[in-house]
């Protein structure tokens, strides 16, 4: 799959550094809290690397901020007061899983007051998106657009076919797996804490 440009990355380092300094944390302290090495954090702050989805989530949990806030310095988006925003395909921010086989396109605005975030996820054959627990009361709504996926939750495993949707609490460790030898694609809507009752209310 060809790489897609990710404009937010150069700005992410400064945002991360500001958030860390506002909390009076050293790189060593943030490394200890997030489980991410000091050298990796330094590279992210200097804009040298593109962090994976898991790394970003660990950082948001350690700093007590939302993913949209961490990515909120993206240029070219939501700068017109919320009137009309046209995001070109090549300008849609993306992230990759730790193994590089899952690509997440961030479809929601990076600066938003909405209680939801939404992503398009492309899975290569025999790949998985392994997520640590998100913030308490976070809820995910996963719809399979093509192929088939398997969701591993602490107390059950659910197989999903094309067109099916699974809703589940994601404040627990969970894995979305494509066990097939063909690619799969899904839409993931994440309802943030305070706005979840099994159904979205926006």
ZAMARGU-4260 file (C-alpha; in steps of 0.2 Angstrom, whole numbers, plus 5000, padded with zeros to 4 digits):
<rodrens>
0) 5000/5000/5000 | 5008/5017/4995 | 5012/5029/5009 | 5000/5044/5012 | 5007/5061/5016
5) 5005/5065/5035 | 5006/5084/5037 | 5003/5084/5056 | 5019/5075/5059 | 5031/5090/5059
10) 5019/5100/5070 | 5016/5085/5082 | 5034/5087/5091 | 5031/5105/5096 | 5013/5101/5103
15) 5020/5086/5113 | 5034/5096/5120 | 5023/5110/5125 | 5011/5098/5133 | 5025/5089/5142
20) 5033/5106/5149 | 5016/5112/5154 | 5015/5097/5166 | 5033/5100/5172 | 5038/5083/5165
25) 5056/5079/5160 | 5059/5067/5145 | 5064/5054/5158 | 5048/5056/5168 | 5037/5055/5153
30) 5046/5040/5147 | 5043/5032/5164 | 5025/5036/5164 | 5021/5031/5145 | 5033/5016/5143
35) 5041/5025/5128 | 5060/5027/5128 | 5068/5043/5131 | 5076/5043/5114 | 5060/5039/5105
40) 5052/5054/5114 | 5066/5065/5109 | 5065/5060/5091 | 5046/5063/5091 | 5048/5080/5099
45) 5061/5085/5085 | 5050/5079/5071 | 5062/5065/5066 | 5049/5050/5067 | 5031/5047/5064
50) 5024/5039/5080 | 5013/5024/5078 | 4995/5023/5084 | 4999/5014/5100 | 5013/5026/5104
55) 5001/5041/5102 | 4988/5033/5113 | 5001/5029/5127 | 5006/5048/5126 | 4988/5054/5127
60) 4985/5043/5142 | 5001/5048/5151 | 4998/5067/5148 | 4979/5066/5151 | 4974/5074/5134
65) 4964/5068/5119 | 4971/5062/5103 | 4963/5076/5094 | 4972/5088/5106 | 4989/5081/5102
70) 4986/5082/5084 | 4977/5099/5085 | 4992/5109/5077 | 4988/5102/5060 | 4990/5115/5046
75) 4977/5117/5033 | 4962/5110/5044 | 4948/5119/5053 | 4956/5136/5051 | 4940/5144/5044
80) 4929/5145/5059 | 4920/5128/5055 | 4911/5134/5039 | 4917/5123/5025 | 4933/5112/5026
85) 4939/5102/5011 | 4952/5090/5016 | 4961/5082/5001 | 4965/5064/5001 | 4983/5066/5001
90) 4981/5078/5016 | 4971/5067/5027 | 4982/5063/5042 | 4987/5045/5044 | 4994/5033/5058
95) 5001/5016/5057 | 5001/5001/5069 | 5017/4995/5077 | 5019/4982/5064 | 5015/4994/5050
100) 5002/4983/5043 | 4987/4993/5048 | 4984/5011/5042 | 4972/5023/5051 | 4966/5038/5041
105) 4959/5051/5053 | 4943/5057/5046 | 4937/5068/5060 | 4943/5086/5062 | 4959/5087/5073
110) 4952/5102/5082 | 4934/5098/5087 | 4921/5100/5101 | 4912/5084/5095 | 4911/5070/5107
115) 4917/5057/5094 | 4932/5053/5084 | 4931/5043/5068 | 4944/5033/5057 | 4945/5023/5042
120) 4956/5008/5045 | 4965/4997/5031 | 4971/4980/5036 | 4984/4971/5026 | 4982/4951/5026
125) 4985/4943/5043 | 4987/4959/5053 | 4981/4966/5069 | 4978/4983/5078 | 4983/4980/5096
130) 4976/4993/5108 | 4979/4996/5126 | 4964/5002/5136 | 4958/5020/5132 | 4951/5032/5144
135) 4938/5026/5156 | 4921/5025/5148 | 4927/5026/5130 | 4916/5016/5118 | 4920/5010/5100
140) 4909/5007/5086 | 4917/4996/5072 | 4909/4993/5055 | 4917/4981/5043 | 4917/4989/5025
145) 4926/4975/5016 | 4933/4958/5021 | 4931/4951/5038 | 4938/4955/5055 | 4940/4947/5073
150) 4938/4958/5088 | 4947/4951/5104 | 4940/4957/5120 | 4945/4952/5138 | 4930/4940/5140
155) 4925/4936/5122 | 4931/4935/5104 | 4918/4941/5090 | 4920/4938/5071 | 4913/4951/5060
160) 4908/4950/5041 | 4906/4964/5029 | 4892/4976/5033 | 4892/4970/5052 | 4895/4982/5066
165) 4901/4978/5084 | 4900/4991/5098 | 4910/4988/5114 | 4919/4997/5128 | 4937/5001/5124
170) 4943/5006/5141 | 4951/4989/5141 | 4964/4980/5131 | 4957/4975/5114 | 4963/4968/5097
175) 4956/4970/5080 | 4963/4956/5069 | 4962/4952/5051 | 4966/4934/5051 | 4962/4931/5033
180) 4974/4931/5018 | 4965/4945/5010 | 4964/4964/5015 | 4950/4971/5025 | 4944/4989/5028
185) 4933/4996/5042 | 4926/5012/5049 | 4929/5015/5068 | 4919/5028/5077 | 4926/5031/5095
190) 4913/5039/5107 | 4923/5048/5121 | 4920/5048/5139 | 4904/5056/5145 | 4895/5053/5129
195) 4893/5034/5129 | 4878/5023/5132 | 4880/5010/5119 | 4873/5021/5106 | 4880/5038/5100
200) 4872/5053/5105 | 4879/5068/5096
</rodrens>
